[in-house]
Amino acid sequence: MKVLHVYKNYLPTSGGIETYVRQLAVGINRRGRVEAGVLVTAVGPRTIVEEVEGIQVIRAGRLGEVASTPLSLRLVEQLARSDADLLHLHVPYPVGELAALLFAGRRRIVVTYHSDVVRQWWARPFYQPMLRRLLQRADAIIATSPPYLNRSPVLRHFASRTEVIPLAVDPNRFVVAEPEVAAIRRRWPERLVLFVGRFRSYKGLPVLIDAMADLQARLLLVGRGPLEDKLRARVEQLGISARVAFLGNLSDRELPAYYAAADVFVLPSIQPSEAFGIALLEAMAAGRPVVSTELGTGTSWVNQHGVTGLVVPPGDPLALRQALRTLLENHELAACFGQAARERVQREFGVTQLLERVENVYLRVAGL
């Protein structure tokens, strides 16, 4: 059976959905019962077909981008021509969804519903009817957490046909050699607060920087994004440049050591665009206590308040500061949360479980 994953981007573009697509495509392909391919948009106008980690990746020529949505007629054409038996769509990506509605034919459709459209609220009246048609047409729907299934104004109407299969990480990747961690600690010997992710508006980074103003710790910011200049200016304005380090993007090889070196990981998101928070899983796999915000999405299901870390109201720098201070000053509590966090990832969010669950969806839908 051939499965084609359809989304807007693929690695080396970083992001939780891109990582998830790679895990499924590469991992299930290696299991031997399903042949996987990936269809995404290219950076430029030329279509590129290449083999990456044993799978075919088609990067369809891009016309441009509107509201963070790459436009590509070539992607529609490639989907129509594909010999895949099953299309696995990763929502939201309107171009892929429209292409499937128009050209899926008799092929089976599986949808992973990652997030509602939040920031582009003006597009909902046009987009949601198409999305509902796709979900009605789908043979299987996957949600990544129970809270998101219950809160999504679109997905909850399809709850009886939706299966929850959470995102995953490989816990073994976050077992790091001590010299790598020691080198980071020598560079920054103070208490370390770590953030990893894109510098986008919904991530709540201005709130985090304000929270750091009266906290005796160093903040390590891993990532880049459109807010970087404003964040740097705010750091300068508050006079905390000596305690905030902008590290840029780190490689997959470098990142685990930074998780291991941190005293606390923080995800200060302020909007439900943060549907799950794969970085939470990565930090928890490294045995770190985490602080996140209550968004009504999967983040507070992943990070259990009082068990694996602390959950605070979004957009509240005082509450965020107090939670960080609590874990930075109470080493025993932080260690307890970190141990529980790693055990939760090993028990509930391993890649093997993800691959088995999704492959079973494919086989069931195909009647095999």
C-alpha positions, 0 to 999 in steps of 0.5 A: 500500500502506498501512502502520500503525506500532504502538507505545506513544508517538510524538513529541513524546515523546522516545526512540530508538524514537519517533524511529525510528518517525517516520523510517520513517513520514514518510520512507517516506511521502514516497518515494511508494510506501507510505502510512504511518500511526501508532497509539499511545496518548494521554496521557489517556483521549480518542482524538485523530486528527491529521495530523502531517508529512503522516501520520495519527497516531491517539493512542488513549485510555489507561486507565492504565499498568502497568510502563511499559506504557500500557493502551488498549482503544481502541488494540486497537479502532483496530487492528481497524478499520484499513484498513492492508495491513501492520502494522509493530509495534515490540517491546516493547509487549504491548498492540500485540502482543496486538492484532495477534495477535487482529485482524491477520486476513490483513494482513501483519506486520513486526516491528522487535525493539528490545529484550527485556523486561529490567527487568520480569523478572517479566512474562517468563513471561506475555509471552514466549509471546505474543511468540513467537507474534507472531514466528512469525506475522510475515512479516518480522522486523527486528533493529537490530544483529547482537549483539542478534540473537545475544544475545536469548534470544527473537530468536535462535530466529528468526535465519534469518528476521530481517534486520539493519537498524540505526537511523539519523541524518541526518549533515547535521543535525549540521553546526552553525554555528560561532557556536552552538558558540562560545556554548556554549564561552564559557559553559563554557570547560573540557573538556566531557563530554556525556550525552544521554538519559532519567534511567533506572536502566539508563542508569548515571548514578550511575556516571558522576557517581562517575566525574566526582568526580576528573576535571577536566572539566564534565559536561553532562547533557541530559534528564530522568527519574525519577532526577533528584532522586537524581542531584542529591543525589549531585552535592551529596554529592560536592561537584562541583555546580560541575562538573555542569550539568543542562540539562533537555530540549533541542529538536532544533534546540538539541541538535546544537550541544551535541554539537559543543561537547563534547569527549567523549560518554558513554553509561554504561549498565549493563543490556542495556535499552540495546539500541542507543543512538541518542545514540551515533549522534548524537554520532558524526555530530557527529564526537565520540569516544564512551565506552560500555559493554560490554553485549553489545548493539548499543552496542559494535557502533555504537561500535567500541573503539579505532576510534570511541571506547572501550568499558569494563565497565559499572558501573565508575566507575574504568574509566569515569573513565580512559577519559574522561581518556584522551580528554580529555587526548589531543587527537590520539587524540580527533580521530582517533576523532571523524573515524572516528566521523563516517565510520562514520555516513555509511557505515553509519547514514544515514537514506537507507539505513534507508528503502530497506532497510525499504521493500524489506522492505515490498514483498517481504512484499507481493509487489510 
